[in-house]
Amino acid sequence: MKLSIRIDWSEQDIFNHVNNVAFAKYMQASRVNLMEALGIMETYAREKIGFMVAASNIIYKKPLNYPGKIEVETKVHEIKNTSFIIKHQIFNEANELCAEGEDVIVYFDFNRNQKLMLTSSLTEKLDFYKM
């Protein structure tokens, strides 16, 4: 799944490149985009069953600068019983890899405050976005 994002002027830091916090924001935008495509955001609105980020990691490869656009490519890497791992790649306008990230996502029941087994339906959808 790919998401195009415009770099905002406010995302720069004192060194005139995009601050590391913005990279996490880009990954979040792509993660939420994937959750919407999977139907998890709708399930949360209806049943309070959704996702929780258990871990997140970013490796920075190359700086980003304003003005510019980026593309975040997000794929499912691994599917487990109650969680799955997604990987992100952030590319600049020259299609250069600028960062790689990974999120561990837990399927979560916010009513009971506990993790849930992934449903077969959700697992099928996750397979569609698998690397």
Residue pairs with C-beta under 8 A, 6 or more apart in sequence:
1 30
1 33
1 34
1 37
1 73
1 74
1 75
1 129
2 71
2 72
2 73
2 74
3 29
3 30
3 33
3 71
3 72
3 74
4 69
4 70
4 71
5 26
5 29
5 69
5 70
5 71
5 72
6 68
6 69
7 18
7 22
7 64
7 65
7 66
7 67
7 68
7 69
7 70
8 22
8 66
9 66
9 67
11 18
11 19
11 22
11 25
11 66
12 18
12 19
12 65
12 66
13 19
16 65
17 63
17 64
17 65
18 63
18 64
18 65
18 66
20 58
20 60
22 64
23 58
23 60
23 64
23 90
23 99
23 101
24 56
24 58
24 101
26 70
26 72
26 88
26 90
27 56
27 58
27 72
27 74
27 88
27 90
27 101
27 103
29 72
30 72
30 73
30 74
30 88
31 53
31 74
31 86
31 88
31 103
31 105
32 41
33 74
34 74
34 76
34 86
34 129
35 41
35 50
35 51
36 42
37 125
37 129
38 122
38 125
38 126
38 129
39 122
39 125
40 50
40 51
40 122
41 50
43 49
43 50
44 50
44 51
44 110
47 111
48 109
48 110
48 111
49 107
49 108
49 109
49 110
49 111
49 116
50 107
50 108
50 110
51 105
51 106
51 107
51 108
52 105
52 106
52 108
52 115
53 103
53 104
53 105
53 106
54 83
54 104
54 105
54 106
55 102
55 103
55 104
56 101
56 102
56 103
56 104
57 101
57 102
57 103
58 99
58 100
58 101
59 99
59 100
59 101
60 98
60 99
61 97
61 98
61 99
61 100
62 92
62 96
62 97
62 98
62 99
63 98
64 70
64 90
64 92
64 98
68 92
68 93
69 93
70 90
70 91
70 92
70 93
70 98
71 90
71 91
72 88
72 89
72 90
72 91
73 88
73 89
73 91
74 86
74 87
74 88
74 129
75 86
75 87
75 129
75 130
75 131
76 84
76 85
76 86
76 126
76 127
76 129
76 130
76 131
77 84
77 85
77 86
77 87
77 102
77 130
77 131
78 84
78 85
79 118
79 123
79 126
79 127
79 130
80 118
81 117
81 118
82 106
82 107
82 115
82 116
82 117
82 118
83 104
83 105
83 106
83 107
83 115
83 118
84 104
84 105
84 107
84 118
84 126
85 102
85 103
85 104
85 105
86 102
86 103
86 105
87 100
87 101
87 102
87 131
88 99
88 100
88 101
88 102
88 103
89 97
89 99
89 100
89 101
90 97
90 98
90 99
90 100
90 101
91 97
91 98
92 98
106 115
107 115
107 116
107 117
107 118
107 122
108 114
108 115
108 116
109 115
109 116
118 126
